[in-house]
């Protein structure tokens, strides 16, 4: 459930659970969204020691973000969605890293969580 963390006339900042943060980024999926998804995934790994896979992340998004209508996606949409998820995972886990996430410095991470 989202939480309002700041509200003034004409502006409201809403905090969402990490599956929603990733799901919303995957929907629009522009250049910066890949880095933002990877940053959220790194944070979830650091906080919860989760070892993400394509199937596991896809399942989490579908279960927690079902109002986004993933079950009604056409095959081409599902394929594109899986490609975006895999791109984000590849951004977190370099080939040959044996499931160890890429190290993110505090300055890199804080740019996206201010």
C-alpha positions, 0 to 999 in steps of 0.5 A, spaced: 500 500 500 502 506 498 504 511 503 504 519 502 511 521 505 510 528 502 505 533 500 504 540 499 499 544 494 500 541 487 505 535 489 505 529 493 511 524 494 508 517 494 512 511 497 510 504 494 513 497 496 519 495 491 515 490 487 510 496 485 517 500 484 519 495 479 513 494 476 511 501 474 518 502 471 518 496 467 511 499 464 514 505 461 521 502 461 526 508 458 533 508 459 534 511 466 528 505 468 533 500 467 538 503 472 532 505 477 530 497 477 537 495 478 538 499 484 531 497 487 533 490 486 540 491 489 536 494 495 532 488 496 538 484 495 541 488 501 535 488 505 532 481 504 538 477 501 533 475 496 537 471 490 533 474 484 531 469 478 527 471 472 521 466 474 522 469 481 521 476 480 516 475 474 512 471 480 513 477 485 511 482 480 504 478 478 502 476 485 503 483 488 502 488 482 496 484 479 492 490 478 496 492 472 493 486 468 499 482 467 494 476 466 491 479 460 498 480 456 498 478 449 504 473 448 508 479 445 507 483 451 509 478 456 515 476 452 517 484 452 516 484 459 520 478 461 526 481 456 525 488 461 526 483 467 532 480 464 535 486 462 534 489 469 537 482 472 543 483 468 544 490 470 544 487 477 548 480 476 554 481 471 555 474 467 560 470 471 558 473 478 555 467 480 549 470 483 553 476 487 550 483 485 554 488 482 557 493 488 553 499 488 557 505 491 553 509 496 553 515 491 550 511 485 545 509 490 543 515 493 542 519 486 536 515 486 533 514 493 533 522 494 
